[in-house]
């Protein structure tokens, strides 16, 4: 059973999400929160596998709450899915850096939302929409203009094959697609990705994508 916490300052939206999540026999809502601080408290007290986190809330916002969850070793198994009205929101990339597994528009179809919860609970990330990859590329490109230098040395621990796999992960490809492109089995790809997660201290594929851009392994396209 996947335990879900709903964090949104709009009570009507939380009610709608609760009905949807509880309608799935494999999921249950364990708590609700109207701001980020309450979300962190509810996650700690009620337990959660996945948090549907609104990024814009009064007081402690979803970004700060995601950072708090990501920094707490006792919550290492909790996955955060950012819910946003605007996919171009500046905070989305920072949320991914803080440990969120991805983001989803609030206008997503019901089955898409449930699928996102299942993916996050399984340790996957919401990177299938091309907008996610484009967003990461845009903001990291902007940061590069006046931000910290690229830290390519972080990739020194990787083998040549692991770097190849990381490039494909950053492109949003699934394990099966990566396997086809590199001429290996999906199981081999999964093994490489598990090693990437360990070597780069990443929570999931979303953080691998950010790392690929931050280190300069993958260069953002002009937008």
Backbone as a ProteinNet text record, in pm:
[ID]
protein_1_A
[PRIMARY]
XXXXXXXXXXXXXXXXXXXXXXXXXXXXXXXXXXXXXXXXXXXXXXXXXXXXXXXXXXXXXXXXXXXXXXXXXXXXXXXXXXXXXXXXXXXXXXXXXXXXXXXXXXXXXXXXXXXXXXXXXXXXXXXXXXXXXXXXXXXXXXXXXXXXXXXXXXXXXXXXXXXXXXXXXXXXXXXXXXXXXXXXXXXXXXXXXXXXXXXXXXXXXXXXXXXXXXXXXXXXXXX
[TERTIARY]
83.7	0	87.7	68.5	145.8	79.8	156.3	106.3	135.4	30.7	41.8	3.6	84	51.2	24.2	-81.8	-121.9	-88.3	-8	29.8	-9.3	-115.2	-165.6	-247.9	-234.6	-307.8	-454.9	-494.4	-634.6	-706.8	-799.4	-870	-948.8	-1006.3	-1085.9	-998.3	-879.2	-787.5	-744.9	-715.2	-676.5	-788.4	-911.3	-1026.3	-1039.2	-1019.3	-1029	-918.1	-796.7	-684.4	-706.5	-763.2	-788.4	-886.2	-994	-1092.6	-1027	-945	-879.3	-781.8	-695.2	-594.3	-660	-758.1	-823.2	-908	-937.2	-1014	-927.7	-796	-704.6	-678.8	-704.9	-688.9	-545.2	-449.5	-309.9	-253.4	-339.8	-293.3	-384.6	-330.4	-411.8	-351.3	-436.4	-390.3	-372.5	-251	-223.7	-228.9	-233.3	-240	-247	-285.5	-293.6	-224	-181.4	-115.2	-147.3	-154.8	-186.4	-64.7	50.6	174.8	292.3	410.3	525.9	566.8	563.2	602.7	510.9	381.5	285.9	308.8	345.9	370.5	483.6	592.4	706.4	663.4	587	541	451	358.2	265.7	341.1	438.9	517.5	587.9	644.1	715.8	621.6	503	411.5	324.6	274.4	180.4	248.2	369.3	438.8	392.3	483.1	447.7	551.8	506.8	597.2	612.9	503.2	502.4	430.1	485.9	420	386.5	260.1	219.6	229.5	329.5	365.7	340.3	250.5	230.4	354	405.1	529.3	505	384.7	354.5	249.5	296.9	207.1	250	156.6	192.2	285.2	364.4	456.1	569.4	587.7	690.5	640.3	708.6	660.5	706.3	666.2	697.8	844.9	918.4	1061.4	1133.3	1101.9	1165.4	1127.7	1003.7	959.7	1032.1	1051.6	1123	1266.7	1330	1466	1471.8	1372.9	1370.6	1355.8	1269.4	1249.2	1375.4	1434.9	1554.8	1675	1677.7	1792.1	1777.4	1660.9	1634.9	1662.7	1767.7	1800.9	1687.3	1604.7	1494.4	1384	1388.3	1286.7	1346.6	1456.7	1527.7	1441.4	1342.7	1259	1139	1120.6	1005.3	1034.3	942.2	956.3	859.7	909.6	829.1	798.7	671.3	628.1	572.9	636.4	594.7	473.5	372.1	254.2	259.3	243.7	252.8	154.3	108.4	18.7	99.1	223.3	306.8	432	445.3	561.1	690.2	678.5	798.4	839.1	780.4	809.1	958.8	1018.4	1161.1	1201.6	1108.8	1143.7	1153.6	1105	1099.4	1238.2	1334.8	1468.7	1531.2	1507.6	1560.7	1498.7	1372.1	1307.2	1369.7	1403.1	1470	1607.3	1678.3	1808.6	1794.1	1683.9	1662.5	1619.9	1585.2	1550.6	1415.3	1341	1211.1	1230.7	1134.2	1144.5	1093.8	1038.7	988.7	873	804.8	690	579.2	462.3	343	251.7	193.5	99.2	-30.5	-90.7	-215.5	-329.5	-313.4	-416.1	-401.2	-312.8	-290.3	-417.1	-431.6	-545	-533.8	-647.6	-645.3	-551.5	-556.8	-471.4	-324.1	-297.4	-159.2	-105.5	-190.2	-150.1	-123.1	-211.6	-193.2	-66.9	-44	75.5	201.2	195.4	309.4	339.9	235.3	254.7	320.2	273.4	332.2	479.7	511.6	649.4	738.2	691.9	771.3	792.5	688.1	697.9	795.2	808.4	898.8	1042.4	1064.8	1198.8	1231.6	1130.7	1152.1	1133.1	1145.8	1125.6	1037.2	976.3	880.7	954.4	1023.3	1104.7	1053.1	940.9	890.8	844.8	777.8	740.1	864.7	870	987.4	1006	897	906.4	998.4	1003	1089	1234	1276.3	1415.3	1449.1	1356	1380.1	1392.9	1311	1314.2	1448.5	1495	1624.7	1733.9	1730.2	1831.8	1831.5	1714.4	1704.6	1761.4	1721	1761.4	1907	1958.2	2099.1	2183.5	2133.5	2204.7	2209.4	2098.5	2092.7	2185.5	2186.6	2274.2	2420.6	2452.1	2590.9	2647.8	2559.9	2606.8	2675.6	2627.7	2688.8	2696.5	2670.7	2669.6	2804.3	2806.1	2931.4	2983.5	3114.2	3171.1	3123.2	3127	3087	3181.5	3124.3	3203.3	3215.7	3291.1	3304.4	3376.2	3453.7	3529.9	3438.1	3314	3219.5	3200	3229.1	3207.9	3330.7	3438.3	3561.9	3544.3	3445.2	3422.6	3350.8	3305.5	3226.1	3313	3267.7	3331.1	3280.1	3344	3301.7	3158.3	3123.6	2988.6	2886.9	2922.5	2830.1	2804.4	2905.8	2886.1	2789.7	2803.9	2713.8	2569.5	2551.8	2417.6	2361.9	2445.8	2401.7	2354.5	2424.7	2383.8	2243.5	2218.5	2088.2	1978	2011.6	1915.5	1878.7	1978.7	1954.2	1867.6	1866.3	1781.6	1639.3	1611.7	1475.7	1439.3	1537.9	1507.1	1478.1	1390.5	1360	1471.3	1469.3	1569.8	1568.3	1449	1438.1	1495.8	1468.8	1519.4	1671.3	1724.4	1869.7	1934.1	1871.9	1925.1	1932.9	1826.4	1823.2	1931.2	1947.4	2044.6	2188.6	2216.7	2353.1	2382.4	2280.6	2301.3	2327.3	2261.3	2274.7	2134.9	2127.2	1997.6	1943.7	1810.5	1752.1	1803.8	1831.8	1884.2	2021.9	2102.1	2234.7	2222.5	2127.6	2104.8	2063	1973.5	1928.5	2045.5	2135.6	2254	2341	2362.2	2441.5	2376.9	2244.7	2175.7	2184.9	2172.9	2187.9	2327.4	2427.8	2564	2579.8	2515.1	2518	2456.2	2343.2	2276.2	2367.2	2435.6	2524.5	2647.2	2713.1	2837.4	2815.1	2700.6	2673.4	2585.6	2555.5	2472.6	2341.7	2278.4	2153	2035.7	1925.3	1807.3	1737.9	1734.3	1664.5	1711	1642.7	1683.6	1676	1582	1570.4	1699.4	1758	1883.3	1998.7	1991.1	2093.4	2089.8	1969.6	1956	2017.7	1985.7	2041.6	2193.7	2246	2391.3	2456	2391.5	2446.4	2462.5	2366.6	2375.6	2472.5	2467.8	2552.4	2701.5	2735.1	2875.9	2922.4	2829.1	2866.5	2872.8	2836.2	2835.4	2735.4	2622.3	2520.5	2506.7	2514	2505.1	2363.7	2308.2	2173.6	2169.3	2059.2	2039.4	1990.6	2020.3	1972.6	1821.7	1758.9	1613.1	1571.5
-119.5	0	125.2	212.6	336.6	443.1	494.5	598.2	736	818.9	949.3	1061.3	1166.2	1288.3	1399	1474.8	1583.4	1717.2	1798.1	1929.4	2037.2	2109.7	2216	2310.9	2441.2	2536.8	2549.4	2484.4	2488.9	2361.6	2379.2	2265.4	2186.4	2256.9	2187.9	2095.7	2142.7	2059	1937	1958.2	1844.8	1741.7	1789.4	1698.2	1618.2	1685.4	1617.1	1512.9	1551.1	1457.3	1338.2	1363.8	1254.9	1153.1	1201.9	1111.9	1028.1	1093.8	1023.2	917.7	956.6	863.7	747.2	777.2	671.3	578.8	622.8	537.3	425.8	440.4	338.3	237.8	109.8	10	-7.4	45.9	31.5	153.1	250.8	374.9	416.7	497.7	555.7	688.3	784.6	914.4	905.1	930.9	921.5	1056.3	1166.2	1297.2	1408.9	1526.6	1645.9	1761.8	1860.1	1978.1	2098.3	2214.9	2336.7	2425.6	2388.1	2460	2364	2411.6	2324.2	2272	2357.5	2314.5	2203.5	2220.8	2118.4	1990.1	2004	1886.4	1801.9	1866	1793	1723.7	1793.6	1734.6	1614.4	1627.8	1518.2	1397.4	1422.3	1312.2	1236.6	1310	1245.9	1169.3	1225	1164.5	1054.5	1078.2	983.2	883	917.6	829.1	851.9	840.6	860.5	795.5	748.6	701.9	810.4	884.3	990	1112.1	1230.1	1356.1	1430.8	1465.3	1554.1	1694.9	1770.2	1896.4	2015.6	2103.3	2229.4	2314.8	2378.5	2453.5	2592.8	2646.1	2781.3	2773.9	2788.2	2787.2	2899.1	2953.1	3058.7	3005.1	3095.7	3051.9	2971.2	2850.7	2761.3	2702.9	2732.5	2686.3	2543.9	2494.2	2356.5	2332.3	2434.6	2420.6	2397.1	2479.9	2463.8	2329.4	2288.9	2160.4	2044.4	2055.3	1950.4	1940.8	2055.7	2055	1987.5	2018.7	1961.3	1809.8	1763.1	1618.1	1552.7	1616.2	1560.3	1558.1	1650.6	1659.6	1571	1511.1	1429	1281.9	1224	1083.3	987.2	1020.6	931.6	930	1027.3	1035.6	1001.7	927.5	898.3	824.5	749.6	674	750.5	874.5	954.9	1023.3	1012.9	1076.6	1195.3	1305.8	1427.4	1452.7	1468.9	1507.5	1649.1	1741.9	1881.9	1903.1	1964.9	2001.7	2151.3	2188.8	2330.1	2365.5	2488.1	2538	2578.7	2622.5	2673.2	2587.9	2516.4	2430.8	2510.1	2642.4	2724	2787.2	2742.2	2797.6	2787.5	2899.9	2904.4	2804.5	2773.2	2690.3	2541.7	2500.8	2357.7	2294.7	2358.2	2301.1	2297.5	2402.6	2402.2	2288.5	2258.7	2147.8	2015.1	2000	1879	1866.5	1977.8	1976.6	1938.7	1981.3	1954.3	1810.7	1738.7	1597.9	1555.3	1646.8	1607.4	1509.1	1420.4	1319.1	1369.4	1487.9	1542.7	1635.8	1674.8	1763.6	1729.7	1774.9	1746.1	1867.6	1901.1	2011.8	1975.9	2073.4	2047.2	2011.4	2040.6	2006.8	1867.6	1787.3	1651.5	1567.4	1471.8	1380.2	1290.6	1244.8	1160.6	1040.8	967.7	850.1	889	1006.7	1054.5	1082.8	1139.3	1167.4	1038.1	940.7	812.5	742.4	753.4	692.3	759.1	890	963.2	916.3	892.3	843.7	706.3	619.9	485.3	492.4	578.4	592.7	640.4	743.9	799.4	696.2	623	521.5	411.6	386.6	281.9	332.4	459.9	515.9	573.3	582	641.8	793.3	863.8	1008.1	1050	1166.1	1213.3	1295.6	1225.6	1292.3	1270	1200.3	1171.5	1295.6	1393.5	1512.7	1587.7	1620	1689.1	1823.9	1880.6	2009.7	2003	1890.8	1877.1	1892.4	1818.7	1825	1963.6	2023.1	2156.2	2259.3	2243.4	2336.4	2330	2208.4	2191.8	2256	2231.4	2286.1	2438.3	2498.3	2643.6	2707.7	2656.9	2721.7	2696.1	2578.9	2554.8	2636.4	2659.5	2743.7	2887	2932.1	3066.6	3079.7	2976.7	2978	2983.1	2915.2	2908.4	3043.4	3138.9	3269.9	3344.5	3321.4	3393	3310.1	3181	3094.5	3028.6	2927.4	2858.8	2782.2	2758.5	2685.3	2541.2	2480.4	2341.1	2251.6	2154.7	2065.5	1929.4	1925.5	1802.4	1692.8	1730.6	1631.7	1533.9	1571.4	1482.3	1352.6	1357.8	1240.5	1151.5	1187.7	1108.8	966.6	945	811.6	719.2	772.6	693.4	627	510.4	444.6	509	477.1	531	487.9	364.1	315.4	386.2	409.6	479.4	621.4	685	818.7	813.1	711.6	695.2	679.2	597.3	574.3	704.1	780.6	906	1004.6	1009.3	1096.6	1058.2	928.9	883.5	909.2	892	923.5	1071.1	1155.8	1299.8	1334.7	1246.4	1267.9	1221.7	1167.7	1126	987.9	908.3	775.1	676.4	581	474.4	370.5	277.4	170.9	90.8	59.5	-17.7	59.9	190.3	272.9	285.1	298.9	307.4	175.2	64.8	-67.4	-84.8	-42	-53.9	32	152.6	244.4	198.4	141.1	101.2	-45.3	-120.6	-259.8	-350.4	-322	-405.9	-443.2	-523.2	-563.7	-458.5	-451	-358.9	-383.9	-509.5	-541.5	-479.5	-482.5	-420.1	-270.1	-208.7	-64.8	-34.7	-115.4	-94.7	-103.1	-198.2	-212	-86.6	-36.1	85.9	204.4	216.4	328.6	318.8	199.1	182.2	224.6	192.5	234.2	385.6	446.3	591.7	658.5	606.7	663	657.2	543.9	527.5	616.9	615.4	691.1	841.7	888.1	1032.3	1078.2	986.6	1018.8	1085	1028.4	1082.2	998.8	1066.2	996.1	918.7	976	911	967.5	928.4	968.5	1119.1	1184.8	1329.9	1398.8	1355.4	1417	1378.8	1261.7	1226	1322.1	1359.2	1453.4	1587.8	1637.2	1765.4	1757.8	1647.5	1630.3	1631.1	1566.2	1561.7	1701.8	1790.2	1927.8	2010.2	1993.1	2074	2047.7	1926.3	1891.5	1918.4	1955.9	1984.1	1861.5	1744.7	1623.4	1638.9	1701.4	1732	1882.5	1937.4	2083	2123.4	2225.6	2272.4	2323.4	2295.9	2351	2494.1	2573.5	2711	2711.9	2801	2810.3	2953.3
0	0	0	-97.5	-106	-18.4	77.3	167.6	108.4	99.7	33.2	128.7	131.4	204.9	104	126.3	36	99.7	32.4	83.7	-16.3	15	-72.4	13.4	-11.3	72.5	32.5	-76.7	-118.8	-73.3	20.4	79.2	-25.8	-123	-225	-309.5	-341.7	-419.8	-339.2	-212.1	-128.3	-121.1	-110.9	-104.3	-233.4	-346.3	-475.3	-489.1	-448.1	-454.9	-362.3	-244.4	-149.2	-207.5	-266.6	-326.6	-435.6	-518.6	-628.1	-576.2	-483.4	-431.6	-358.8	-275.2	-198.2	-285.9	-408.1	-498.7	-556.4	-545.2	-594.5	-482.7	-505	-398.5	-350.9	-427.2	-387.9	-317.8	-287.9	-225.4	-112	-20.7	85.4	127.7	159.1	207.6	358.9	405.8	549.4	619	541.1	603.6	502.6	551.5	468.7	538.3	459.4	514.4	426.8	490.6	416.6	395.9	453.6	427.3	443.4	408.7	407.4	543.7	645.2	779.3	828.8	804.8	844.9	765.2	638.9	555.7	612.5	651.8	708.9	838.2	920.6	1046.8	1021.3	926.6	896	841.8	755.7	700.5	812.3	907.4	1017.6	1109.9	1133.3	1230.4	1170	1048.8	988.1	896.9	850.7	758.1	615.5	522.3	381.3	292.6	179.1	74.4	-31.3	-55	-155.4	-99.6	-124.8	-88	-215.9	-233.3	-341.9	-285.9	-330.1	-267	-357.7	-315.9	-386.6	-363.3	-465.6	-448.9	-392.7	-412.7	-363.5	-253.8	-129.9	-14	80.4	159.3	254.4	362.6	422	526.6	465.9	513.4	458.8	327.9	217.8	87.8	58.5	-57.2	-92.1	-113.9	-158	-178.6	-46.4	53.6	185	247.4	228.8	283.9	215.7	84.7	11.7	59.8	83.1	135.4	272.1	357.4	492.2	487	398.2	383.8	328.3	226.1	165.2	257.9	356	447.6	570.3	589	707.1	676	732.8	704.7	736.4	834.8	872.3	767.3	673.5	568	431.1	431.9	307	205.8	251.5	159	107.5	152.4	110.8	-21.6	-115	-245.7	-255.5	-308.4	-322.4	-469.8	-500.6	-634.4	-624.7	-693.8	-689.7	-780.3	-724.9	-802.5	-830.1	-954.4	-988.5	-1098.2	-1096.4	-1201.1	-1322.9	-1298.8	-1407	-1420.4	-1531.6	-1549.9	-1568	-1589.4	-1603.1	-1470.5	-1361.4	-1230	-1198.7	-1156	-1126.7	-1019.1	-930	-815.2	-846.9	-961.9	-991.3	-990.9	-1058.3	-1063.1	-924.3	-844.8	-709.2	-628.3	-654.6	-585	-625.1	-752.4	-798	-732.6	-723.4	-657.5	-510	-449.7	-307.3	-280.5	-386.6	-368.1	-419.4	-483.4	-538.5	-653.1	-669.2	-774.9	-909.2	-912.1	-1037.4	-1011	-1116.5	-1096.9	-1194.2	-1158.1	-1237.1	-1234.1	-1348.1	-1352.4	-1281.4	-1216	-1143.5	-1237.8	-1365.3	-1462.5	-1520.9	-1462.4	-1513.7	-1501.6	-1591.8	-1586.4	-1462.8	-1408.3	-1287.3	-1297.4	-1407	-1419.3	-1427.6	-1484.7	-1491.6	-1351.9	-1266.1	-1128.4	-1052.4	-1067.3	-999.5	-1049.9	-1180.3	-1238.5	-1182.7	-1164.1	-1109.5	-967.7	-890	-753.3	-755.3	-844.1	-853.3	-893.6	-991.2	-1035.2	-921	-851.2	-742	-632.2	-598.7	-493.5	-531.5	-661.3	-709.9	-725.2	-690	-700	-835.5	-922.3	-1054.2	-1042.1	-1153.1	-1150.8	-1266.4	-1250.9	-1351.4	-1456.6	-1544.3	-1644.5	-1785.7	-1796.7	-1930	-2005.4	-1938.7	-2015.8	-2061.4	-2188.2	-2240.4	-2171.9	-2120.5	-2053.4	-1933.3	-1865.6	-1748.1	-1788.4	-1889.9	-1932	-1986.1	-2061.5	-2114.5	-2004.9	-1900.5	-1788.5	-1717	-1689.3	-1624.4	-1708.6	-1837.7	-1926.6	-1924.8	-1931.1	-1935.1	-1809.6	-1694.4	-1570.7	-1536	-1571	-1546.5	-1643.6	-1763.7	-1859.1	-1806.7	-1751.9	-1696.6	-1577	-1489.3	-1372.4	-1414.1	-1527	-1569.6	-1609.4	-1641.8	-1683.3	-1569.8	-1446	-1334.9	-1209.5	-1222.5	-1106	-1083.9	-997.4	-966.7	-1087.4	-1092.3	-1206.6	-1208.4	-1326.2	-1339.1	-1260	-1190.5	-1106.3	-1174.5	-1284.5	-1362.4	-1285.1	-1182.8	-1106.4	-1032.9	-1013.6	-946.3	-1025	-1154.6	-1239	-1249.9	-1182.1	-1191.5	-1140.8	-1055.5	-998	-1096.1	-1208.3	-1302.2	-1408	-1452	-1565.9	-1694.8	-1805.2	-1934.5	-1965.6	-1937.5	-1963.3	-1874.4	-1749.9	-1659.5	-1707.2	-1761.7	-1818.8	-1937.4	-2020	-2133.9	-2086	-1984.3	-1931.1	-1871.4	-1801.5	-1741.9	-1848.2	-1960.7	-2071.3	-2119.6	-2132	-2180.8	-2076.2	-1949.1	-1843.2	-1849.6	-1870.5	-1880	-2000.1	-2099.4	-2215.7	-2195.1	-2075.4	-2043.4	-2092.3	-2135.1	-2187.5	-2075	-2103.4	-2008.3	-2012	-1917.1	-1915.7	-2045.9	-2093.5	-2217.9	-2336.1	-2342	-2451.6	-2445.2	-2322.5	-2306.8	-2348.9	-2307.7	-2342.3	-2493.9	-2563.7	-2708.9	-2772.9	-2723.1	-2781.5	-2757.5	-2640	-2606.9	-2637.7	-2681.2	-2716.6	-2598.4	-2485.9	-2366.5	-2318	-2211.7	-2159	-2062.5	-2046.9	-1949.1	-1807.4	-1774.6	-1641.9	-1622	-1728.4	-1721	-1701.2	-1770.5	-1754.9	-1610.6	-1557.4	-1419.3	-1322.1	-1346.2	-1260.9	-1268.7	-1390.7	-1407.2	-1335.1	-1346.4	-1283.3	-1131.3	-1078	-933.2	-887.8	-968.8	-936	-945.1	-1045	-1057.8	-935.6	-891.9	-774.5	-652.4	-636.6	-521.4	-531.7	-645.7	-662.7	-656	-705.4	-709.7	-594.8	-501.7	-383.7	-425.3	-525.5	-577.4	-526.6	-499.3	-449	-559.3	-679.9	-789.5	-922.8	-1029.2	-1164.2	-1184.4	-1117.4	-1133.6	-1093	-982.8	-939.1	-1031	-1093.3	-1191.1	-1309.5	-1351.8	-1463.6	-1427.6	-1309.6	-1265.9	-1260	-1206.4	-1197.2	-1335.2	-1431.9	-1566.8	-1624.8	-1596.7	-1645.4	-1562.4	-1430.2	-1342.3	-1364.7	-1401.9	-1424.2	-1566	-1652.9	-1790.9	-1879.1	-1825.5	-1907.6	-2021.6	-1991.3	-2091.9	-2096.6	-2215	-2231.1	-2269.7	-2202.6	-2236.9	-2379.1	-2445.8	-2579.2	-2567.7	-2667.9	-2668.5	-2676.3	-2597.5	-2597.4	-2621.5
[MASK]
+++++++++++++++++++++++++++++++++++++++++++++++++++++++++++++++++++++++++++++++++++++++++++++++++++++++++++++++++++++++++++++++++++++++++++++++++++++++++++++++++++++++++++++++++++++++++++++++++++++++++++++++++++++++++++++++

